[in-house]
């Protein structure tokens, strides 16, 4: 979705990741800016970071909310929300701006906006990766992912057993870990920005979800 955020960086990462997947189908990337761009034959969609309220207003003013919900609801369509995308996809949101914002209401989660603080509180952290689907070959891949958090949200609660937690972060020993990556069916959400790193594991995982049906 080429509305805000690092969608160009996502494109580069997807192109690189596709080359690392054996027998990956030919990759065609399009920039989605209107409802007509979301065609039935499109297999995957990334909602990148940015300002969730601004993206929400854009979707509403351009009559994209309902077509987007309908597209995401198709079982053969895969959606990945990063940072602001995680917020927009969640059914429940904490710390919204005054007046709130519309949500796509897809994932059974409670997400807290700006959980880690303002822009000046952005940080990087070594994120433990335990899901075998992200380790690929556990013998040759690192068990940590260097994650970039920029005014990032966090998932505080999940409300359905179908939500699979993929990564959680604990910033201090006395703190409870918070969920920063999960999958629910054909939807993937991350609070951080994999497109800003050279580690392609999350983009490979998304492509496998969309093109190889993992």
C-alpha positions in Angstrom: 0.0 0.0 0.0 1.8 3.1 -1.3 0.2 5.7 0.9 2.8 6.3 3.6 5.9 4.8 5.1 8.8 2.8 3.6 6.8 1.0 0.8 9.8 1.4 -1.6 12.1 -0.3 1.0 9.5 -3.1 1.2 9.6 -3.5 -2.6 13.4 -3.9 -2.6 13.3 -6.4 0.3 10.6 -8.4 -1.4 12.6 -8.6 -4.7 15.7 -9.7 -2.8 13.8 -12.2 -0.7 12.1 -13.8 -3.7 15.5 -14.7 -5.2 16.3 -16.7 -2.0 13.3 -18.9 -2.2 13.7 -22.0 -4.4 11.1 -22.3 -7.1 9.4 -19.1 -6.0 6.8 -18.0 -8.6 7.6 -14.9 -10.6 7.1 -11.8 -8.4 5.1 -8.9 -9.7 4.8 -5.9 -7.4 2.2 -3.1 -7.7 1.6 0.0 -5.7 -1.9 0.2 -4.2 -3.4 3.7 -3.9 -7.1 3.1 -4.7 -9.7 0.4 -4.4 -9.3 -0.5 -8.1 -5.7 -1.5 -7.4 -6.8 -4.3 -5.1 -7.7 -7.0 -7.7 -8.7 -10.5 -6.9 -5.6 -12.0 -8.5 -3.3 -10.1 -6.2 -2.0 -12.6 -3.6 -0.4 -10.4 -0.9 -0.6 -6.9 0.4 1.7 -5.0 2.8 0.3 -2.1 4.9 3.6 -0.3 5.9 4.4 1.9 8.7 3.5 5.6 8.9 0.9 7.5 10.9 -2.1 5.2 11.5 -4.6 8.0 11.9 -3.5 9.6 8.6 -3.7 6.2 6.7 -7.1 5.6 8.2 -8.4 9.0 7.0 -6.9 8.3 3.6 -8.7 5.0 3.3 -12.0 6.5 4.5 -11.9 9.6 2.2 -11.0 7.5 -0.8 -13.7 4.9 -0.2 -11.1 2.1 0.4 -12.1 0.8 3.8 -14.8 -1.7 2.7 -13.1 -2.9 -0.4 -9.9 -3.4 1.6 -11.8 -5.4 4.3 -13.4 -7.5 1.6 -10.0 -8.2 -0.1 -8.4 -9.2 3.2 -11.3 -11.4 4.1 -10.6 -13.7 1.1 -8.7 -16.8 2.3 -6.3 -16.8 -0.6 -5.2 -13.3 0.2 -2.3 -12.6 2.6 -1.9 -9.3 4.4 1.1 -8.0 6.4 0.8 -5.0 8.6 4.0 -3.4 9.9 3.9 -0.8 12.7 0.9 1.4 11.7 -0.4 -1.6 9.8 -0.5 -3.6 13.0 -2.7 -0.9 14.5 -5.1 -0.6 11.6 -5.6 -4.3 11.4 -6.4 -4.8 15.1 -10.0 -5.0 16.4 -9.1 -3.1 19.6 -6.8 -0.1 20.0 -5.5 1.7 23.1 -4.3 5.3 23.3 -6.0 6.5 20.1 -6.0 10.2 19.3 -9.0 12.2 20.3 -12.0 11.1 18.3 -10.5 7.8 17.6 -9.8 6.3 14.2 -11.5 3.6 12.2 -10.1 0.1 12.3 -10.2 -2.6 9.7 -11.1 -4.9 12.6 -9.3 -8.0 11.3 -7.1 -9.5 14.1 -8.4 -10.6 17.5 -5.9 -8.4 19.4 -5.6 -5.3 21.6 -2.9 -3.0 20.3 -1.4 0.0 22.1 -0.4 2.9 19.9 3.0 4.4 20.6 3.6 1.8 23.3 7.3 2.4 23.3 7.1 6.2 23.3 7.4 9.1 20.9 9.7 9.4 17.8 12.7 10.3 20.0 12.3 7.0 21.9 12.8 4.9 18.7 15.3 2.1 19.2 16.8 -1.1 17.9 16.7 -4.4 19.8 17.8 -8.0 19.4 14.5 -9.8 19.1 14.5 -13.5 20.0 13.1 -15.6 17.1 11.7 -19.0 18.2 9.3 -19.8 15.5 10.7 -22.6 13.3 9.0 -21.1 10.3 11.2 -18.0 10.6 14.4 -19.7 11.5 14.3 -21.5 8.1 17.4 -23.7 8.7 18.0 -23.4 12.5 21.5 -24.8 12.1 22.7 -21.9 10.0 20.5 -18.9 10.9 20.7 -16.6 13.9 18.2 -16.9 16.7 17.9 -13.2 17.0 16.5 -10.5 14.7 17.8 -7.0 14.9 14.5 -5.2 15.0 13.9 -1.5 14.4 11.1 0.1 16.4 10.0 3.6 15.4 7.3 5.1 17.6 6.1 1.5 17.6 2.9 -0.1 18.9 2.7 -3.4 20.9 0.1 -6.0 21.2 -1.0 -6.3 24.8 -3.6 -9.1 24.6 -4.9 -11.7 22.1 -8.5 -12.7 22.3 -8.6 -15.8 20.2 -6.6 -19.0 20.2 -6.0 -18.7 16.4 -3.5 -15.9 17.1 0.0 -17.3 16.9 2.6 -15.3 18.7 5.8 -15.1 16.6 8.0 -12.8 18.7 7.8 -11.0 22.1 10.0 -8.3 23.6 11.1 -7.6 27.2 13.0 -4.4 27.5 13.9 -4.9 31.2 14.1 -8.0 33.4 11.3 -6.7 35.7 8.9 -6.1 32.8 6.5 -8.5 31.2 7.2 -9.2 27.5 4.9 -7.7 25.0 3.9 -9.2 21.7 5.6 -7.5 18.7 4.8 -10.1 16.0 2.0 -12.5 15.4 0.1 -14.4 12.7 -3.7 -15.0 12.6 -4.6 -17.1 9.6 -3.7 -15.2 6.5 -2.7 -12.0 8.4 0.8 -11.2 9.6 1.5 -8.3 11.9 4.8 -6.8 13.2 5.4 -3.8 15.4 8.8 -3.2 14.0 10.3 -2.5 10.5 12.0 -5.4 8.8 12.3 -3.4 5.6 14.9 -1.2 7.2 17.3 -4.1 7.8 19.2 -6.5 5.6 17.7 -9.5 7.3 15.1 -10.9 4.9 13.5 -13.6 7.1 10.2 -11.8 7.5 9.9 -10.9 3.9 10.7 -14.5 2.9 8.0 -15.7 5.4 5.4 -13.3 3.9 6.2 -14.4 0.4 5.9 -18.1 1.4 2.5 -17.3 3.0 1.3 -15.5 -0.1 2.9 -17.6 -2.9 3.7 -21.0 -1.4 0.8 -21.2 1.1 2.7 -22.0 4.3 
